[in-house]
Amino acid sequence: MSQPIKIKGTVLSNTIMLEQPLSFPDGTQVLLSVELLSGSEEDSSQSILDLSGAWKSDSSLAAIFEEIAQERRVHRGREG
């Protein structure tokens, strides 16, 4: 029996599309053990909500956004 390998893939229409090619010849039977790597869409949405406002107490943000605003106000004209 050969050493098990781990390889990532993505499910598309009930087919697992692997990120890397396998070195097995066509027709080779394999046994899969599938592990979910990312959460559901609902979990992702909750993660976004959990992170919303995470920087609200970061005092350095005011200076960063002021610098961005000043850069946007600068008229550089056309280059060339």
Residue pairs with C-beta under 8 A, 6 or more apart in sequence:
7 18
7 19
7 20
7 22
8 18
8 19
8 20
8 37
9 16
9 17
9 18
9 19
10 16
10 17
10 19
11 17
16 32
16 34
24 30
38 44
39 47
55 61
